Amino acid sequence: MPKTSFHDLDDGALIDQVTDAKDQLFKLRFQLATGQLSNYARIGQVRKDIARLETELRAREIAAAEALTPEAEPTGEDGARAARRHSRQERETTQRASAEENA
């Protein structure tokens, strides 16, 4: 799947592609376990495709949420500092949520 092929798709089509890619990944893992897989690199390719699709879906979620709640953006030096802080807080929250899911 080319990188830019999913930007034109609607949300439903993206979700369908994520589902298909996850199914394909399951089948590849099953082939790996049974010794029938000939192209091991395909597993990594499918995983990256899933990540790209989910990233696009998440970006659309964020854009929709920001469109619903417009906030005044700080400007100048304080604005840049606030943006870095906000970005760091989002990263930490995401990492905590990932750690809790994997635990």
C-alpha positions as a Markdown table, in Angstrom:
| # | Residue | x | y | z |
|---|---|---|---|---|
| 1 | Met | 0.0 | 0.0 | 0.0 |
| 2 | Pro | 1.5 | 3.3 | -1.0 |
| 3 | Lys | 1.9 | 5.8 | 1.8 |
| 4 | Thr | -0.4 | 8.5 | 0.4 |
| 5 | Ser | -3.2 | 6.2 | -0.9 |
| 6 | Phe | -5.4 | 6.5 | 2.2 |
| 7 | His | -5.5 | 10.3 | 2.6 |
| 8 | Asp | -8.4 | 10.5 | 0.1 |
| 9 | Leu | -10.4 | 7.8 | 1.8 |
| 10 | Asp | -13.3 | 8.4 | 4.2 |
| 11 | Asp | -13.2 | 7.2 | 7.8 |
| 12 | Gly | -15.3 | 4.1 | 7.1 |
| 13 | Ala | -12.9 | 2.9 | 4.3 |
| 14 | Leu | -9.9 | 3.5 | 6.6 |
| 15 | Ile | -11.5 | 1.4 | 9.3 |
| 16 | Asp | -12.2 | -1.3 | 6.8 |
| 17 | Gln | -8.6 | -1.2 | 5.6 |
| 18 | Val | -7.3 | -1.5 | 9.2 |
| 19 | Thr | -9.5 | -4.5 | 9.8 |
| 20 | Asp | -8.3 | -6.1 | 6.6 |
| 21 | Ala | -4.7 | -5.4 | 7.4 |
| 22 | Lys | -5.1 | -6.9 | 10.9 |
| 23 | Asp | -6.7 | -10.0 | 9.4 |
| 24 | Gln | -3.8 | -10.3 | 7.0 |
| 25 | Leu | -1.3 | -9.9 | 9.8 |
| 26 | Phe | -3.0 | -12.7 | 11.7 |
| 27 | Lys | -2.8 | -14.9 | 8.7 |
| 28 | Leu | 0.9 | -14.1 | 8.2 |
| 29 | Arg | 1.6 | -14.9 | 11.8 |
| 30 | Phe | -0.2 | -18.2 | 11.5 |
| 31 | Gln | 1.8 | -19.0 | 8.4 |
| 32 | Leu | 5.0 | -18.2 | 10.3 |
| 33 | Ala | 4.0 | -20.5 | 13.1 |
| 34 | Thr | 3.3 | -23.4 | 10.7 |
| 35 | Gly | 6.4 | -22.8 | 8.7 |
| 36 | Gln | 4.6 | -21.8 | 5.5 |
| 37 | Leu | 5.7 | -18.2 | 5.4 |
| 38 | Ser | 8.2 | -17.5 | 2.6 |
| 39 | Asn | 8.4 | -13.7 | 2.8 |
| 40 | Tyr | 9.2 | -12.7 | 6.5 |
| 41 | Ala | 9.5 | -9.0 | 5.6 |
| 42 | Arg | 5.8 | -8.9 | 4.8 |
| 43 | Ile | 5.0 | -9.1 | 8.5 |
| 44 | Gly | 6.8 | -5.8 | 9.1 |
| 45 | Gln | 5.3 | -4.2 | 6.1 |
| 46 | Val | 1.8 | -5.0 | 7.2 |
| 47 | Arg | 2.5 | -3.8 | 10.8 |
| 48 | Lys | 3.7 | -0.5 | 9.4 |
| 49 | Asp | 0.7 | -0.2 | 7.1 |
| 50 | Ile | -1.6 | -0.7 | 10.2 |
| 51 | Ala | 0.4 | 2.0 | 12.1 |
| 52 | Arg | 0.0 | 4.4 | 9.2 |
| 53 | Leu | -3.7 | 3.8 | 8.9 |
| 54 | Glu | -4.3 | 4.2 | 12.6 |
| 55 | Thr | -2.1 | 7.3 | 12.7 |
| 56 | Glu | -4.3 | 8.9 | 10.0 |
| 57 | Leu | -7.5 | 7.9 | 11.9 |
| 58 | Arg | -6.1 | 9.5 | 15.0 |
| 59 | Ala | -5.1 | 12.6 | 13.2 |
| 60 | Arg | -8.6 | 13.0 | 11.9 |
| 61 | Glu | -10.0 | 12.4 | 15.4 |
| 62 | Ile | -7.8 | 15.2 | 16.8 |
| 63 | Ala | -8.7 | 17.5 | 13.9 |
| 64 | Ala | -12.4 | 16.9 | 14.5 |
| 65 | Ala | -12.0 | 17.5 | 18.3 |
| 66 | Glu | -10.1 | 20.7 | 17.7 |
| 67 | Ala | -12.7 | 21.9 | 15.3 |
| 68 | Leu | -15.4 | 21.5 | 17.9 |
| 69 | Thr | -13.5 | 23.3 | 20.7 |
| 70 | Pro | -11.6 | 26.4 | 19.3 |
| 71 | Glu | -9.1 | 27.7 | 21.9 |
| 72 | Ala | -7.2 | 31.0 | 21.9 |
| 73 | Glu | -3.6 | 30.2 | 20.9 |
| 74 | Pro | -0.9 | 32.0 | 22.8 |
| 75 | Thr | 1.5 | 33.9 | 20.6 |
| 76 | Gly | 5.2 | 34.7 | 20.8 |
| 77 | Glu | 7.7 | 33.0 | 23.1 |
| 78 | Asp | 5.0 | 32.0 | 25.6 |
| 79 | Gly | 3.0 | 30.4 | 22.8 |
| 80 | Ala | 6.0 | 28.3 | 21.7 |
| 81 | Arg | 6.7 | 27.2 | 25.3 |
| 82 | Ala | 3.0 | 26.3 | 25.9 |
| 83 | Ala | 2.9 | 24.3 | 22.7 |
| 84 | Arg | 6.0 | 22.3 | 23.7 |
| 85 | Arg | 4.6 | 21.7 | 27.2 |
| 86 | His | 1.2 | 20.6 | 25.7 |
| 87 | Ser | 3.0 | 18.3 | 23.2 |
| 88 | Arg | 5.1 | 16.8 | 26.0 |
| 89 | Gln | 2.0 | 16.2 | 28.2 |
| 90 | Glu | 0.2 | 14.5 | 25.3 |
| 91 | Arg | 3.2 | 12.2 | 24.7 |
| 92 | Glu | 3.4 | 11.3 | 28.4 |
| 93 | Thr | -0.4 | 10.6 | 28.6 |
| 94 | Thr | -0.1 | 8.4 | 25.5 |
| 95 | Gln | 2.9 | 6.5 | 26.9 |
| 96 | Arg | 1.1 | 5.9 | 30.2 |
| 97 | Ala | -2.0 | 4.7 | 28.4 |
| 98 | Ser | 0.1 | 2.3 | 26.3 |
| 99 | Ala | 1.9 | 1.0 | 29.3 |
| 100 | Glu | -1.4 | 0.4 | 31.1 |
| 101 | Glu | -2.8 | -1.5 | 28.1 |
| 102 | Asn | 0.2 | -3.7 | 27.9 |
| 103 | Ala | 0.3 | -4.5 | 31.6 |
